[in-house]
Amino acid sequence: MALFRALVTTKLTVSHTFTVDEVPTDAAGDVTATVKRLDGTAVAAPATATHPGSPGLYEHALPASALLDAWSLDWTGTVAGAPVKVTDHIEHVGGFLFDLGQARSTFGSVQQPWNTSRYPPELLAAKRIATEQEAEAIAHRAFVPRFARFVLDGTGTTELVAPDMDLRTVRACKLADRAGATFVDMDAGSLAAVAAQPSGVLIRDDGGIWPAGHRNVIVEYEYGLDYPPGEVSDNAMLRMRYLATANRNTVPDRAISYTILEGGVYRMAQAGKRSTGSPDIDAAYLRNGNPTFWLAQR
């Protein structure tokens, strides 16, 4: 299971390698790729994944999305005599914290060899996602536009708190019927009257309320900043470099101090619940974090 991110309106080809006891293994027959939105609707008809030739490796070309969105990709086939289903996830986003080519050229003379053989594009793409997730968890905000879909508990009031802040727009709302068996789309007028607040609150301005209940409201919305601040991008590149090269560091990851043979001692900062362990990087993330969240923590 993996997460991929693609710039909105951009096509993406993703791959999956089936393994048996860590050995790449071909499927017996075709592997089917099925792409769906988070609500279960099909993005396209199921298709046969391509098999470039390497053992166990299969690829599928995804269509572009005109809107911010989130999809699932199910790979299904028969491997080692057993039916197998693996699900990957794809997010169509409005931007990235930094460009991979920019990061590669920035650190080319510092981390040798910072090249595609030692640091292939798929590795850097995965480390960039890890960097973005970490930065957003620390700052409590998305630095680029993203999409989300959640099933929430109705409050019985005009206000509903979403899991994210910096809300941009509400794309869809569904409310459970009285029996709670099915969900019904909110009518266009009521949907247009839902005010998305930067604080993460969805306010109904149509005179209605969010019906009280358990997991009886489904919301789809866009959130995040238009673009990341420059110092966040610069420091995120530094953080990605560390994540990509940490296993080549000669200092143990769990070290809290280091003594130089020629004399001198320095202590290493440690990562925490809301810190990377690098003071400069943490400061950049926190300076540009969501002020509403931090005020609420006081």
N, C-alpha and C positions, 0 to 999 in steps of 0.2 A: 504494500500500500504506500502510495507516494502522493505528494502534492506538487502540482505544476501551476505556474502563473503565466498568463499570456496577456499582452497589451490588448485592450479592447480593439476590435476591428482587425486584429492580426491573426492569421492562421498559425496553428501549432501542430507539430508532429510529435507524438509521445511514444515511448517504448516501454516494454516490460519483458523481463527475462524470467522464464519459469525455471526453477531449480528443484533438484531432488538431492537431499543431503549435501547442499551447497554446490552441486554439480549442475551446470546449465543443461537442460533437457528439453528436447523437442516434444511438442504435443503429438498425439496420435490423431492425425487429421487436422482440420481447420481450427483456428482460434477465432471466436466471434467477439467483436468489439461493439458494445452497446452504450450509447451516450444519452444521458438523461439530465434534465434540470433537477434541482432539489425538490421540486414538487412532484416529481415522478413522470412528468411529461417527456416524451421522446424528443431529442434534438434532431435526430435523423434515424432512418431505418437501420437496424443492426447490420453490420458489415463484417466481411472476412478480413482479419488483420493480415498485413503483409509479413512475410518471413524473409528478411534480408539475406540470411545464410548462416549467421553465427548461431551455434546451438542454443536453443531455448529463447532466442530473441525474436520478438514480434513488435510491429509498429502499426500505428494508426494515425492518419491525418485528420485532425479535427477541423471543422468549419470555423470561420471567424464568427464572433458575436458582435452585433451592432451595439449592444448595451452591456454595462457591467453585469456580470452574472456569475453563477457557480454551478458546475456540472459534475456528474460522476461518470466514470468510464469503467464498465465491467468487462474484464477479460475472462472468457469462459472457454474451456477446452478439456480434453482428456489427457492427463499427464501421468505416466507410470501406472496406467490402468485405472485411474480414479478421476472422476469429474472434479474439476478445479474451477473456482471463481475467485478472482482477485479484483478489488475495486481501487482505482486511483481517483484523485480529485483534481479538478481544474478550476481555477479562478481567473475570470477575465477582469483585469484591473485597469485603472485609469493612469497608472504610471508605476515606476519603481523608485526606490531610494537612490539608486545610481545605476549607470550603464556599465555592463560587464566589460565592454571594451575599454572604457575609461579607467576602470579599476585595474585591468590588466596592464595598461600602459603606465599608469601612475606608479605601480609597484614593480615594474619590469626590471629596473636597475637596483632595486633594494633586495628583492627576494629572488635569487637566482637558482635554477632557471624558472622564471615566471612565464612558462610557455604552455602551449596547448597539449603537449604530450604528458607533462607532469601534472598540469592543472587543466583538464579538459572542460569544455563549456558546461557540460551537465553537472560537473562538480561545483563550479562556481555558481551556477544557477540555483543549486540546492542550498549552498551556503548563503546565498543572498536571501533566499526565503527564510532561512533560520535567523539571519541578521534582522530582517524586517519584523519577524514575529517577536523577537526579543526586544527590539526598539519600541515597538508599539505596546508591549506589555509594561515596559518601564515608564513610558510617557503617557500611557493610557489614552492613546489616540492613534488613528491611522494617518500617516503622513501623505497618503495618496488616496484617490477615490477607490472605494471598494463596495461590494454588494454583500448583503446578508439576508438570511431567512430564518426566522425563529418561531417556535410555537410557545406562546406565553400564557400566563394566567390572567384572566380579566380581573379588573379591580373594582368594578361597580361604580366607577367615577369617570370623569372626562379625561383623566390622565393615565397613561400607560408608560412605564419605564422600559426602554429598550436596553439590551446588553451593551450597546455601543454609544459613544458620544460623537459630537461633530456630525449630527445627522444632516443630510443634504436634501433628500426627497423620499417620500413614501411611494413605492411602486404598486403595492397590492396589499389588501387586507381581507382576511376571511374570518367569519364569525361562525361558531358552532351553532347548530339549531338547538331547540329546547331539549331535545333528547340527547344531544351531544354526539349523535351518530355521524352526522355529515357537516361539512363546512360550506358556507354560502359566501360568495363574493360580496363585499360591501359595494353598494351602488356607487356609480360614478360621482354623484354629487357629494355623498358623504366622504368618499375617499379624497376628493379634492379639498375637503374642509379639514382634513387631518393636518395639523401644523407640526412639522418636525423641528424640534428645538435643538440647539447646539449642546444642551445639557443632557440629551438623550431621551427626553420626554416627548411622547406623542400625545398631542392634545386634540380632542374632537371639538371642533367649533360649529358642528351642525346641530347642536342641541341634544345629541345622543350621548350615550356612555359606552364604555367598554364593559360588556356584561360580566358580572362576577362569575368565576368558575375556575376550573383546573384545566390548563392546557386547552383552552377554548378559543384562543385568538391566534391567528397566523398572520405575521407581518413580513413583508419584503421591503427592504429600503436600501438606499445608497448612503454612504457615510464617508468621512475622511476629508482631509485638506485637499486643496486644488493641486498643490505641489509641495515637496519637502523643503524646509529651510536649508540654506547652503551648508551651515555647520553640521546639520544632521546628516546630510549626504556625505560630507567629507569624513566625519567620524564613523559613519556606518561602513564606509569602505575600509577603514582601518580595522574595524571589528571583523569584517568578513575575511580580511587577510589573516587575522589570528585564527579564526575558525577553520580556514582552509589549510593552515600550516601548523596547527597546534601539535599534531602528532610528530612533527619534526623538531619540536622544541627540545633542547638538551636539558632544560630545567623541568623537573617533575611537576605535573599539573597540581599536585596537592601540597607543594612546597609553600611555606609561609615565610621563609627567610633563606638567604643564600650568602655564603661566605666566600669571598674571592681570595684565592691563595696568596696573592701579593699583598693582601691587606684590605680591609674595608668590608662592611656588611650592609646589605639592603634587605628590606622586608617587602614582600609582594602583597598587593591588595587582593582581596578575595571577592568573588562574585557573591551576591546576595539575592534576596527575593526580588528586589527592584534595582539591581545594579549588575553591571558586567564585570566589575572588579577593576575597571580602568577609570580613574577619576575624570580625565578629560572627556571620554566618551559619555560617561554617565551624566556629567554636567551639561553637555550639549543636548542629550535626550531630555533631561529634566527641565532645562531652561525653555524648551519648546514643547513641553508637555501640556496636557489639557488643564487650563487653570481652574475650570469648574470642579474637576475631580480633586485637585490638590487642596482647594479651599474647603471642600467637604470633609477632607481628612483631618482638618485642624480641630 
